[in-house]
Amino acid sequence: MSFYPTIRKLILTSFLLLATNLLAQPNIKYGLWEIDYEYEITQIPPEMRSQIQNKITKTECLSKEKMIPKQQQPNDKCTRNDLLSGNTATFRMVCKSELGALTIDGEFIYQNEELNGSIHNSGAGGTMTTKINGHYIGSCPQQ
């Protein structure tokens, strides 16, 4: 039994695992991003619609550890699951309140210096869809 074929198989397997991991990394430029949130409100009473802005722009630092832009939790009774697959990051947040459950599903697709996505909220108070567009603007400020 030769020792060399075993070493070759080990090296080849290691190379394939490394290549697979590199290909699975998202195509995103980490740093400071400007992100536009545009709201489409449906099934919400008219008196509430007037209280909600249709478009908001925020800046946010995105990193390998923080790929999904921050979403405000309605209360502390929320559970959240995040998933990263290739260039797509998704999340689901479910919050419980006296009015019932609120479910928030989001998807963000990264293309190097651009970001597109959506967030869909549904619950007892109605539904709302948010379109998201963003772009890289530079390095994050030092903290």
Secondary structure in CASP SS format (residue, H / E / C, confidence):
PFRMAT SS
TARGET T0000
AUTHOR 0000-0000-0000
METHOD secondary structure of the structure
MODEL  1
M C 1.00
S C 1.00
F C 1.00
Y H 1.00
P H 1.00
T H 1.00
I H 1.00
R H 1.00
K H 1.00
L H 1.00
I H 1.00
L H 1.00
T H 1.00
S H 1.00
F H 1.00
L H 1.00
L H 1.00
L H 1.00
A H 1.00
T H 1.00
N H 1.00
L H 1.00
L H 1.00
A H 1.00
Q C 1.00
P C 1.00
N C 1.00
I E 1.00
K C 1.00
Y C 1.00
G E 1.00
L E 1.00
W E 1.00
E E 1.00
I E 1.00
D E 1.00
Y E 1.00
E E 1.00
Y E 1.00
E E 1.00
I E 1.00
T E 1.00
Q C 1.00
I C 1.00
P C 1.00
P H 1.00
E H 1.00
M H 1.00
R H 1.00
S C 1.00
Q C 1.00
I C 1.00
Q C 1.00
N C 1.00
K E 1.00
I E 1.00
T E 1.00
K E 1.00
T E 1.00
E E 1.00
C E 1.00
L E 1.00
S C 1.00
K C 1.00
E C 1.00
K C 1.00
M C 1.00
I C 1.00
P C 1.00
K C 1.00
Q C 1.00
Q C 1.00
Q C 1.00
P C 1.00
N C 1.00
D C 1.00
K C 1.00
C E 1.00
T E 1.00
R E 1.00
N E 1.00
D E 1.00
L E 1.00
L E 1.00
S E 1.00
G C 1.00
N C 1.00
T E 1.00
A E 1.00
T E 1.00
F E 1.00
R E 1.00
M E 1.00
V E 1.00
C E 1.00
K E 1.00
S E 1.00
E C 1.00
L C 1.00
G E 1.00
A E 1.00
L E 1.00
T E 1.00
I E 1.00
D E 1.00
G E 1.00
E E 1.00
F E 1.00
I E 1.00
Y E 1.00
Q E 1.00
N E 1.00
E C 1.00
E E 1.00
L E 1.00
N E 1.00
G E 1.00
S E 1.00
I E 1.00
H E 1.00
N E 1.00
S E 1.00
G E 1.00
A C 1.00
G C 1.00
G E 1.00
T E 1.00
M E 1.00
T E 1.00
T E 1.00
K E 1.00
I E 1.00
N E 1.00
G E 1.00
H E 1.00
Y E 1.00
I E 1.00
G E 1.00
S C 1.00
C C 1.00
P C 1.00
Q C 1.00
Q C 1.00
END
